[in-house]
Amino acid sequence: MSKISKDQVKHVANLARLAINEEEAEKYSEQLSAIIDFSEQLNELDTSNVEPTTHVLDMKNVMRKDEPKEWISKEDALKNAPDKQDGQFRVPSILD
């Protein structure tokens, strides 16, 4: 069993630039110690036959197949353009 001390809590709070008082340090010390104790129970499990995973769910690519399609023509795309030049959209210059 690991016990998180008040001094450790204060040190981490200081690193995180958090202001905590003695009462909060004691409370967090108890809570963090309980979390560590609970997580140490996992060490009692036999995981020798469990494959390591990066995600609990089976991940797969859900994107559609990339197939060529007929889209609008250049002329149709430029038809409603407020300003065009040489078959391209013309926009205001942002660089000097």
FENHURA-V479778 format. One record per residue. N is the residue number from 0. RES is the residue in one small letter. PHI is phi in degrees with one decimal (999 if undefined). BURIAL is I if it has 16 or more other C-alpha atoms within 10 Angstrom, else O. D_FIRST is the distance of its C-alpha to the first C-alpha in Angstrom with 1 decimal. Layout:
# FENHURA-V479778
n: <N;N>
res: <RES;RES>
phi: <PHI;PHI>
burial: <BURIAL;BURIAL>
d_first: <D_FIRST;D_FIRST>
This chain:
# FENHURA-V479778
n: <0;1;2;3;4;5;6;7;8;9;10;11;12;13;14;15;16;17;18;19;20;21;22;23;24;25;26;27;28;29;30;31;32;33;34;35;36;37;38;39;40;41;42;43;44;45;46;47;48;49;50;51;52;53;54;55;56;57;58;59;60;61;62;63;64;65;66;67;68;69;70;71;72;73;74;75;76;77;78;79;80;81;82;83;84;85;86;87;88;89;90;91;92;93;94;95>
res: <m;s;k;i;s;k;d;q;v;k;h;v;a;n;l;a;r;l;a;i;n;e;e;e;a;e;k;y;s;e;q;l;s;a;i;i;d;f;s;e;q;l;n;e;l;d;t;s;n;v;e;p;t;t;h;v;l;d;m;k;n;v;m;r;k;d;e;p;k;e;w;i;s;k;e;d;a;l;k;n;a;p;d;k;q;d;g;q;f;r;v;p;s;i;l;d>
phi: <999;-101.1;-109.5;-87.6;-81.5;-62.4;-64.4;-65.8;-62.5;-64.2;-63.6;-65.9;-61.3;-64.2;-63.4;-87.4;59.6;-107.0;-95.7;-128.8;-97.4;-61.1;-64.0;-66.8;-61.1;-64.7;-61.0;-67.2;-60.5;-66.0;-65.4;-67.2;-63.3;-65.3;-64.9;-62.8;-60.1;-64.5;-69.0;-69.7;-64.0;-64.5;-66.8;-80.4;-80.4;-85.2;-110.7;-65.1;-101.2;-102.4;-74.7;-64.2;-132.7;-101.5;-152.0;-72.4;-102.7;-71.0;-93.7;-147.3;-76.1;-109.9;-81.3;-71.6;-68.9;-83.0;-123.8;-67.1;-132.0;-85.3;-107.1;-69.8;-77.0;-61.4;-64.8;-65.4;-67.1;-86.5;-56.1;-102.2;-68.1;-66.3;-149.7;-141.4;-153.1;52.7;76.0;-135.1;-67.7;-109.5;-123.8;-63.6;-71.9;-110.9;-108.9;-82.7>
burial: <O;O;O;I;I;I;O;O;I;I;O;O;O;O;O;O;O;O;O;O;O;O;O;O;I;I;O;I;I;I;O;I;I;I;O;O;O;O;O;O;O;O;O;O;O;O;O;O;O;O;O;O;O;O;O;O;O;O;O;O;O;O;O;O;O;O;O;O;O;O;O;O;O;O;O;O;O;O;O;O;O;O;O;O;O;O;O;O;O;O;O;O;O;O;O;O>
d_first: <0.0;3.8;6.5;9.8;12.6;16.0;17.6;15.8;16.9;20.4;20.6;20.1;22.4;24.9;24.9;25.5;28.2;26.7;27.6;25.0;25.3;23.0;22.6;21.7;19.2;17.4;17.6;16.4;13.4;12.4;13.4;11.8;8.3;9.3;10.6;7.8;5.8;9.4;10.2;7.7;9.8;12.6;11.7;12.7;16.1;19.1;20.5;22.9;25.9;24.9;27.0;25.5;26.9;27.5;28.2;27.5;31.3;34.1;35.7;39.5;42.3;44.1;46.8;50.4;52.6;54.4;58.1;61.1;62.7;65.9;65.1;67.6;70.1;70.1;73.2;71.5;68.4;70.6;73.0;71.3;70.1;71.3;72.1;72.5;74.0;74.8;72.9;69.7;68.1;69.1;66.6;66.9;66.0;62.9;63.4;66.3>
